[in-house]
Amino acid sequence: MDLVLYDPGLGYYSRRGDEAGFREVGRSGDFFTSVSVGETFGFLLAQRIVHEWEGRYKRPSPFVIVEQGGHDGRLARDIVAALRESGSPLAGNFEYRLVEPRPALREFLERSFSLDPVEEIRIAPSLEEARAEVGLFVCNELLDAFPVDLITFESGRWRELRVAWDGPTGRPAWSPDELRPELAAFAADLGTNYPEGYRTEVCLAVDSWMAEAATLFKQGLWWIIDYGHERDDYYPPERRDGTLRCYHAHRSGNDPFAFPGEQDLTADVDFTRVEEAALRLGLARRRFTDQHHFLIEAAKPWLLSLEGQAPGPATAKRLRQFQTLTHPSMMGQQFKILELERFNA
């Protein structure tokens, strides 16, 4: 999965899907994101950032916003524009650090921002180089693209599914094998109350990623936005095929060996694993909620400011995007937000 997504020459996220150097997202791409709905997602996040800063972090030193997995920088631009629009003193007292470790895509971002400068934004090659005393970290649909390992329950025990070459068909295929120790420990915690052939995923990469992300700030907030579940909802016996799936031209599939490097592979996030890794590193859980509740809370001051006014075209457009982002049958319940925090470190 790591190869077909991130190989420098052939991986899905590394190949240049358009002249800009990034896979298209939205109607012309393989999938939609909250960012591709329009600028309202960044606008609402900015409203919440202002609220947090004014309530808890207000101080002379710059407040640093760190984003990882920011794709082409659109969310960064939307948040910065909304902070400028807010009228808050924060508008003149923040920095935005966009983390992009892949050299080719980092070069594109640097060229893009040199042509259309946003003085508050700088590109960082790693989380290490984005560290600050105080700030807020945000990632939107980052963890769902982390490589996962597959395990299956067969003949009363757990086994790992590895990739092998099937000679008769001339293509890759799954091959059951013994569990590695790190997978065996996780499978033992799951127990054995599962049907024959049950298959699911384990994302070990979360632990090493959190080891870096948790050290970003001495004091701050972490917003992890993605689709996924807490563990009890992720691994019930009835979810017998797991959550690993493929997307190509807005079509969902279940064959990860089809179109290698040309289709997205993704799996839901085990938010309990994310939280456990964070707690070990000194962060605390603030709340776990869905996008519907998170964005409605963020939007309250803006919505109140519209009372008694006939919305103009720009406001009407923003309201339509707001409905898409928060509607329970659309993105409102599909996406979850895990808020973590560290204070007085």
N, C-alpha and C positions, 0 to 999 in steps of 0.2 A: 504493500500500500504506500509505503514511503517512497519507493522508486517511481510508481506510476503517477504519484502526485507531485513529487519534488525533484526528480532527477533534473539536473541543470539543463540538459538538452532536450529531453523527451517528456518530462513530467507535465501533468495537466496544469499546475499552477506556475510552472516555469516557462512553458512555451508561450510565445507571443501570439495571442489570439487576435490582436488587432494592431493597428499602427501605433497605438499608445503603448503597447507592450503588456496589456493585461487582458485576461479573459473577459469578454463582455458579460455584464450582469444586467438583469432586467428582461424586457421583452425580446431583445435580440440575442440574449445569452442563453445559458443553460438553466438558470434559476433566478428567482427574485430574492432580494434582501430588503430589510427595513430601510437601508440607505437608498436603494434603487427606487423606492416609492416616491422619494422627493426629499426636499431639504427640511421637511418638518421633523423628521427623526432627530437630526442634529440640533434643530431649534429647541425641541423639548428637552433633550439632554442638557443643553446649555442652560435652560431655565432651572433645571435641578442643580446644576453645578453652581450657579449663582446663589441659590438658596443654601446650599451646603457651605459655601465659602463665607457668606455673610453671617451665617449662624454659628460657625465654629472655627473657621480658619483665618479670618480677617487679620492681616498683619502686613507690615511694610514689605517683607521679602516676597519675591514672585511666587505665585501659586503655579505649580507645574502639572499640566495635564499630559499623561503619557498614553498613547494609543498603540496597540500592537495588532497586526492583521488588518491594517487600514486600506488594503487594496490600492486604489489609485489616488487616495488622499481626499476623496469626496467628503467623507464624514468629517475629517479634520477641517476642511474649508467651511462646511456647514456650521460646525460648532463655533469656529472662530467668528464667522459672520454674525451668528446669533448673539455671541457675547458682546460684540461691538454694538449690536442693536439694542442690547438690554438696558443700557444707561447705568449699569452698576459700576462702582469704582473698580470692580474686578477687571473691567475691560482694559484698563491700563496697567494691570498688575499680574499678568499671567504669561507663561510660555507654554507652547504646545510641542511635544516631542513625539514624532511619528517613527516608530521602530520598524525597520525593514532589514532583515539580515541577508536577504538574497541580493548579491551584487548587481545583477542586471536590472532588477526592478528598483533597487535603490538608485541606480544611475538615472533611470527614467524619472523617478520622483524628483530627484535633484534638478534635472533639466526642466521638468514641468513647473516647479516652483521658481526656477530662475527666469522663466518666460512670463510667469504670472505670479509675482512675489506676494507672499503673505508673511509679513515680517515676524509674526509671532510663532511661525512654524519652522522647525528644523528637523532634519532627517537624522536618526540615530541608527547605527548598524547593530546595536544590541540593547537588551534591557540594562545591562551593566552600565552602558554609556548614557542611559536616560535617567539615571538615579537623581533624586532630589531630596531635600529635607522634608518638604511638605507637598502633597499633591493628590491627584486622583488618577487612577489607572482605569482605562476602559478598553475592552475588546468585544467586538461584535462578530459573532460567527467565526471565531478563531478555533476553539477547541473541537468543534465538530469535524474539522479537517485534520486532526491529529491521527496518525496511524494507530490502528487497533490490532490486537491479537484476537483470534477466534478460538472459542472452546466449544466442545460438544459433549453431550451426555449420552454415552453408549454402554450398554450391557452393565448398567449399575455403577459406572464410574466416569469421571471427567477425562477428556482427552483434548489435546491441542490440534487444531487444524492448520497444517502447513501447506505451502504451495509446492506442488511437484509437477513434473512434465508427463503428460499422458501420451504415450507413443502412438496408440491407435488413432486418436483424434488429432494429434499434432498441436495440442494447445495445453495451457496450464490447467491443473485440477487440484481439488483439495485432497490432502492425504493426512489421515489421523495419525497422531504420534503421542508419545508420552509428554506430560506437562513439564515445562521448566519450573524450577522452584518458586519463582515469583508468581506464576500463574497457579501453581498447586495450592499455595497459601490462600489465594483469593477464592478458588473453587471450593476449598474446604469450608470456608466461611459461608458459601452459598448453600451447602448441604447437598442432599441427594434426592430431595422430593421433586424430581423433574421427570417429564416423559422421555421415552426413548427417542433419540434424534434431536433433542432440544439443542439449540445453537444460540450463542450470544457472543458479546464482545467484551474485551477488557482493554482499557486505555492506560497502559503503564506510563506513557509519555507525560501524563498530567503531573506526576510526582516531580520529575526533573524540571519541568517548566515552572511549577509553583515555587521550587527552590530558588529560582531567579526572580520571579515576579514578586514574591513576598518581601524581597529586600529593597524594593524600589524606593520606599519612603520610610522615614522614621515615624512620621505621623501621616495618616491619609486614609483614603477610601479606595476600594477595588470594586469595579462593576464588571461582572462576567455575564455577558448576554449571549444566549444561545438556545437552541432547542434541546430538550433533554428532560431528565427526571431525577428525583431522589431515588436511592437504591431500592427501596421496597416496591416502587412503581416501575423501576427499570427491569428487574429480574424476576417477575412473577412467572410461574410455570406456564401460564397460558400464552405468554409472548414467546412462542417456541422457535421462531425464526430470527430472533434478535432484531436489531435496527439498522444493520449495515445495508446501504442502498446506493444506487447509482443515478446520476442525472445527466441527461444528454438532450439538448434542445427542448427543455421543459418536460421531458418524458422520464418517468421514474422506471428503473429496472432493478433486477436483483442478480445480475451476472457481472461480478467485478472483473472478470477476465475478458469481457467484450470491450472493444475500442480502447485498449490500454493507452493512457496518455491523452485520450480524446474525450473522456467522460469524467465527471466528478464522482469521487467516492466519499461517502460521509456516514457517520454514525452518531446517534444521539449521545449527549453528554451525561455521564454519571456524576451529577452534582454532589452526591455524598462523597465520592472520591476526591473531588476538588476541595470540598470543605475540610475533609480529614487532613489532606496535605497542608492546607492553609493553617489549620489549628496547630499542627506540629511545629509550624514555623512562626508562631506567635501572633497570627491574625485571629480576629474574632468574627463570628457570624453576626451580621446586623439584621439581615432578613433574606428570605428567599420568597420571591413572588413571581407573578407573571407580568408580561409586558403591558397587558390591559391595565392592571392596577398601578404599575409603576409610572406609566406615561400619563394616566389620568391625574394622578397626584402631582406630577411635574407640570401639567397643563393648567392647574387651577388658577394661578394668578393671571395667566393669559386669557383664559375663558371668562373670568370675572371682568377683565378689562373690556370685553366685547359686549357686555350686557347693554341693551338699549340702543345698539348701533346696527345699522344695516351693513352687512359685510360687503366690502368691495371685492373686485376680482381676485386680488392676491390673497385676501383673508379667506375667501370662499374656497380657493384652491388648497390653502393650508388646512382648512377644516375637513375637506374631502380626504386629504392624506392622513389626517389625524384619525378619521373613522376607519380607514384601512389598517392603520397600525394598531388600533386598539380593539377592533371588532372581535368578539370571542370566537367567531367561526372562521376568521381570517388569521391575522398575525397575533391577535391579543392574547390567546391562550397557548398558541404554538410555541412562543418564545418565553423563556424564563430569565430572571435576573437574580444572580447571587451577589449580594452586597456583603463585602468583608471590610473590616476596619482595623486600624491600629492607632491608639492615642497614647500620649504621654510616655513614648518610648525613650 
